[in-house]
Amino acid sequence: MRLRCVVLDDFQGVATEAADWSVLEGQVEVVALREHLHDEDALAAALADYDIVVTLRERVPFPGSLISRLPRLKLLIASGMRNSVIDYAAAEAHGVTVCGTRSSGTPPVELTWALLLGLARGIVQENNALRAGGPWQSTVGADLHGRRLGLLGLGRIGSRVARVGLAFGMRVCAWSRNLTEERAEEVGVELAGSKEELLSGSDFVPVHLALGDRTRGLVGAAELALMKPTAYLVNTSRAAIVDQDALLAALREGRIAGAGVDVFDIEPLPAGHPMRTAPRLLATPHLGYVSQANYTTYYGQAVENIQACLAGSPLRRLP
């Protein structure tokens, strides 16, 4: 009997085209779901008849309570090699193998700059006005050259964002709790004296930190109050690093010039979520990792993981 595999959150309908799934023909039946399943009951009902589940990033939690309701599940594949919403102990207890895939840091770097540039030059507002017959020039762009780019985090993604900033002629600094002067010098940027100094002195503040106990809520009302009224915040990392209510308040009251956001406390965003209508906000639906090359890697390696498990030698096991 063939195994059954389901791919979750295939919003664009490209999962079965991004890789060669035909190598599994005769062994595995593959189904892709385009609609997001919001709650555990819906997931348990929809996934009950599948042996293999492929999930994107950390959009769908797999707690022990859900895993225990999926008796057929034998293989769970997540894109990326880090996933904080899977209960690995429960998976092991129920005989579920968990595997990951590689993920490129390049797409989120590029999206960070798309958001930052879009904010700085009023791209959406000007495009909408041009297409609707509105005013010819209604904004005055914020310059990048000579301005200060303050990075919260200088890891794999943050360091690449820094190098682009340097290419624009920006003054680049960075801060995180564990960042050393040696690491900052290696990238060619200045080490900020503190989080507060970075926030108060920067014109653009991109967030590039991993979510954890020490970074959850790292940027709250007090931190946003330190930023210049002409400054912009960009978050393509994790929503919980920035207090969402505090950010909405700062945007509504005009205490910062704007924000670019690709990550949210609830995904997909409900129709009435305040982030959908917040002023001074340039928002995208978690597109940071969504690119042709990344999808080829995700789904191609998902196929490899399935083949390897069928052969009894799992690849890229998590955690």
Sequence and secondary structure as in RCSB ss.txt:
>XXXX:A:sequence
MRLRCVVLDDFQGVATEAADWSVLEGQVEVVALREHLHDEDALAAALADYDIVVTLRERVPFPGSLISRLPRLKL
LIASGMRNSVIDYAAAEAHGVTVCGTRSSGTPPVELTWALLLGLARGIVQENNALRAGGPWQSTVGADLHGRRLG
LLGLGRIGSRVARVGLAFGMRVCAWSRNLTEERAEEVGVELAGSKEELLSGSDFVPVHLALGDRTRGLVGAAELA
LMKPTAYLVNTSRAAIVDQDALLAALREGRIAGAGVDVFDIEPLPAGHPMRTAPRLLATPHLGYVSQANYTTYYG
QAVENIQACLAGSPLRRLP
>XXXX:A:secstr
  EEEEE   TTS TTTSS GGGGTTTEEEEE  S   SHHHHHHHHTT SEEEE TTSS B HHHHTT TT  E
EEESSS  SSB HHHHHHTT EEE     SHHHHHHHHHHHHHHHTTHHHHHHHHHTT  S        TT EEE
EE  SHHHHHHHHHHHHTT EEEEE TT  HHHHHHHT EE S HHHHHHH SEEEE    STTTTT B HHHHH
HS TT EEEE S GGGB HHHHHHHHHTTSSSEEEE   SSSS  TT GGGT TTEEE SS TT SHHHHHHHHH
HHHHHHHHHHTT   SB  
